[in-house]
Amino acid sequence: MELTPEFHQYFMRLALREAQVSAAAGEVPTGCVIIERPVSAIPTAGVKILGRAHNQTEMLKDATAHAEMIAITQAAAAKGDWRLTDTILYVTKEPCSMCAGAIVLSRVPLVVWGVSDPKRGGHSVFSILNHPNLNHRPQLLPGILQEECLAVLQEFFQMRR
């Protein structure tokens, strides 16, 4: 089933809400939502959300507590399987190398992000998400609600300076 730009924007807006929760808590504002990919045309409200998270590194004092890592753990628990086939991962900022590795290992087939990270991105810098030596390479859809995602990050870092 072909998914529309509006479909992807709907779930990126949910990820943006998570990013705003991060910002309010003093965390780098990144949000992530993982859904079960619909097999037929259904309203977005009927799509099953398997995981939803925001960065919690400062709160948990854990370098691995990125939004994607937490959402992947939630989604695996919801599915009862570490293989997240037939899912879509939405994240407001391009995954870092750690999160990109977890995405590959968990077999997420489609990764959608808002803002690319040409300095530290797991795809832009390290090509983890499409590395030919890895056994899984997800499809990528960058730039969804890019301006909104960038604005949340810029506002956060302007306030910190």
Disulfide bonds with the S-S distance in Angstrom:
none
